[in-house]
Amino acid sequence: MPILTLKFKDKVIKDFQLNEGDALTIGRKEDNDVVIENLAVSGSHTKIDSVGDGFLVTDLRSKNGTFVNENLVNSHYLKGGDVITIGKHTLEFSYSEGEEEADDEMMADMDQTMIMDTDQQREMLAKTLSKAPASANGQKKASDIGMLTYLAGGEGEVVLTKKLTKIGKEASCDIMVSGLMVGKTAATISIRPQGYFLSYVEGMAKPKVNDKAVKDSIKLEEFDTIELGSVKVQFLYKS
């Protein structure tokens, strides 16, 4: 399994093992798996998810951003030797000796890194490495729009602007999912005053949110992962 090495100014602090199927959170709060006690780090700053044969790092709308190899990213599939910069700390992603990582062609297909404009990127990197303290994560604004980003079974994003988004194998569905166990309209995502809600509708295959089957209805929180059939998506907010 891969190893994540936490460093501060080239001094190794601790190694963390990444296991298949697990998620690892990074931030200043004590409930994170990797706690970085530095004011340049948000309370919940970044997380790393096991997705298929790879590992996906996702910025949790942090104040000062997450960088991979000095590029500002929203999400990025990690490769051996990648260096994540959070505040003044770095985390080096590497594979154990003798362990093989996914081949370059597959990683290229998986890679969904989102890189900012070069000047903005450099400005944010300089800010991140400066001594100025950072505040904790901001809350979701009322103007934020929900969206789904494909992690498996598709490409791109689905912006949730409809009052009711249908998911299933019927052609009229907004998100098509194949599979014998999947219902014609297997699930829906509705917009309510309280937020976005995923509801199970029909079919033997029930949708899963964060690996837990949804039997009725559940409110979606940012960075939740939704899985149905061969499709896996992540719920985010788009300002």
C-alpha positions in Angstrom: 0.0 0.0 0.0 1.2 3.6 -0.6 2.8 5.7 2.1 2.2 9.4 2.8 5.2 11.0 4.4 4.5 14.2 6.4 7.4 16.7 6.4 8.2 20.2 7.7 11.2 21.9 6.1 12.5 18.5 4.9 12.3 17.1 8.4 10.2 13.9 8.4 7.4 14.0 11.0 5.5 10.8 10.4 4.5 8.2 7.8 0.9 7.3 7.2 -0.2 4.2 5.3 -3.0 4.5 2.7 -5.2 1.4 2.5 -7.4 0.4 -0.4 -11.0 1.4 0.3 -10.1 3.9 3.0 -10.3 7.7 3.2 -7.8 9.9 5.0 -8.5 13.4 6.1 -5.9 16.2 6.6 -6.4 19.4 8.5 -5.9 21.4 11.7 -8.8 19.9 13.7 -8.0 17.0 16.1 -10.6 14.7 14.4 -8.5 14.5 11.2 -6.4 11.4 10.4 -3.4 13.7 9.7 -3.4 16.7 12.1 -1.2 19.6 11.1 -1.2 22.2 13.8 -0.5 25.4 11.8 -2.7 28.4 11.3 -2.0 28.3 7.5 -4.0 25.0 7.5 -7.8 24.9 7.5 -9.7 22.9 10.1 -10.7 20.4 7.4 -8.2 21.1 4.6 -7.8 18.1 2.3 -8.7 14.4 2.0 -7.4 11.4 0.1 -9.8 8.7 -1.1 -9.1 5.3 -2.5 -10.9 5.2 -5.9 -10.6 2.1 -8.0 -6.9 1.3 -8.4 -5.8 4.8 -7.5 -5.9 7.5 -4.8 -7.6 10.8 -5.3 -6.6 14.0 -3.3 -9.4 16.6 -3.0 -9.2 20.1 -1.6 -12.0 20.7 0.9 -12.6 24.3 0.0 -9.6 25.3 2.1 -8.7 28.9 2.6 -5.2 28.7 1.3 -5.6 25.8 -1.2 -4.0 22.5 -1.8 -1.0 22.1 -4.2 0.4 19.0 -5.9 3.9 19.5 -7.3 3.4 23.3 -6.8 0.2 23.3 -8.9 -3.0 24.5 -7.3 -5.6 21.7 -7.6 -9.2 20.9 -6.7 -8.7 17.2 -7.2 -5.9 15.1 -8.5 -5.1 11.4 -8.9 -1.8 10.8 -7.2 1.3 9.2 -8.7 4.4 7.9 -7.0 6.7 10.8 -6.1 3.9 13.5 -6.0 4.4 16.1 -3.3 1.3 17.7 -1.7 1.9 21.1 -0.2 -0.5 22.2 2.6 0.5 25.4 4.4 4.2 25.1 5.2 4.0 21.3 5.4 4.5 18.8 2.6 3.2 15.2 2.2 5.1 12.9 -0.2 3.1 10.1 -1.8 5.1 7.0 -2.5 4.7 3.3 -3.0 6.4 0.7 -0.9 9.5 -1.0 -2.3 8.5 -3.6 -4.9 4.9 -2.4 -5.1 3.6 -1.5 -8.5 1.4 1.5 -9.2 -1.2 1.8 -11.9 0.3 2.1 -15.4 0.9 5.5 -16.9 -1.9 5.1 -19.6 -4.5 4.3 -16.9 -3.4 7.1 -14.7 -3.6 9.5 -17.6 -7.2 8.4 -18.2 -8.0 8.8 -14.5 -6.3 12.1 -14.0 -8.8 14.9 -13.5 -6.5 17.6 -12.1 -7.9 21.1 -12.2 -5.1 23.7 -12.4 -5.5 27.4 -11.9 -4.2 30.2 -14.0 -0.3 30.3 -13.7 -0.2 33.9 -12.2 -3.0 33.1 -9.7 -1.4 29.8 -8.9 1.9 31.4 -8.0 0.2 34.1 -6.0 -1.7 31.6 -3.9 1.3 29.4 -3.5 3.3 32.4 -2.2 0.4 33.2 0.2 0.3 29.7 1.4 4.0 29.7 2.2 3.8 33.1 3.9 3.5 33.6 7.7 0.0 35.0 7.5 -2.5 32.9 9.4 -5.5 31.4 7.7 -9.1 31.3 8.9 -11.2 28.1 9.0 -13.3 26.9 6.1 -16.1 29.1 5.0 -19.7 27.8 5.1 -21.8 27.0 2.0 -23.4 30.1 0.5 -27.1 30.1 -0.5 -25.9 30.9 -4.1 -23.8 27.7 -4.4 -25.1 25.2 -6.9 -24.7 21.5 -6.4 -22.8 19.4 -8.9 -21.7 15.8 -9.4 -18.1 15.0 -10.6 -17.6 11.5 -12.1 -15.1 9.3 -10.3 -16.0 6.2 -12.3 -18.4 5.2 -15.0 -18.4 8.5 -16.8 -16.5 11.8 -17.5 -16.9 15.4 -16.6 -19.5 17.1 -14.3 -23.3 17.2 -14.0 -24.6 20.6 -12.6 -27.7 20.1 -10.5 -29.9 22.9 -11.7 -33.2 20.9 -12.1 -35.6 20.6 -9.2 -35.5 16.9 -9.7 -32.6 15.0 -11.3 -33.3 11.4 -12.3 -30.8 8.6 -12.1 -31.4 5.2 -13.8 -31.2 3.1 -16.9 -34.2 4.6 -18.7 -33.3 6.9 -21.6 -35.3 9.8 -20.0 -33.0 9.9 -17.0 -30.5 12.7 -16.6 -27.8 10.4 -15.5 -27.7 7.0 -17.2 -26.6 3.9 -15.2 -26.5 0.4 -16.7 -27.0 -2.9 -14.9 -29.6 -5.6 -14.5 -30.3 -4.7 -10.9 -30.6 -1.0 -11.6 -34.2 0.4 -11.8 -35.5 2.4 -14.7 -35.5 5.4 -12.4 -33.4 4.1 -9.6 -32.9 7.3 -7.6 -33.5 11.1 -7.7 -31.7 14.1 -6.4 -34.1 16.9 -5.4 -33.5 20.5 -4.5 -35.3 21.5 -1.2 -35.0 24.6 1.0 -32.7 22.6 3.3 -30.4 21.5 0.5 -29.9 18.6 -1.9 -31.5 15.2 -1.1 -30.8 11.8 -2.7 -33.8 9.5 -2.7 -34.1 5.8 -3.6 -37.0 5.1 -6.0 -36.9 1.5 -7.4 -34.8 -1.4 -8.4 -32.8 -4.2 -6.7 -29.7 -2.0 -6.6 -29.9 0.7 -4.1 -27.7 3.8 -4.3 -24.9 4.1 -1.8 -23.7 7.3 -0.1 -20.2 6.9 1.4 -20.6 3.1 1.0 -23.9 3.0 2.9 -27.1 1.9 1.1 -29.8 4.5 1.0 -33.2 2.9 1.6 -35.3 6.1 1.7 -33.9 9.7 1.4 -30.7 11.4 2.7 -29.4 15.0 2.6 -26.2 15.3 0.7 -23.2 16.9 2.2 -20.3 18.3 0.2 -17.7 15.7 -0.8 -20.2 12.8 -0.3 -19.6 10.0 -2.8 -22.6 8.4 -4.5 -22.4 5.0 -6.1 -25.0 3.2 -8.2 -24.1 0.3 -10.5 -20.9 1.1 -12.4 -21.2 4.9 -11.7 -19.5 6.7 -8.9 -19.7 10.4 -8.5 -18.8 13.0 -5.8 -21.2 15.7 -4.7 -19.7 19.2 -4.6 -20.9 22.8 -4.5 -20.1 25.2 -7.4 -20.2 28.9 -6.5 
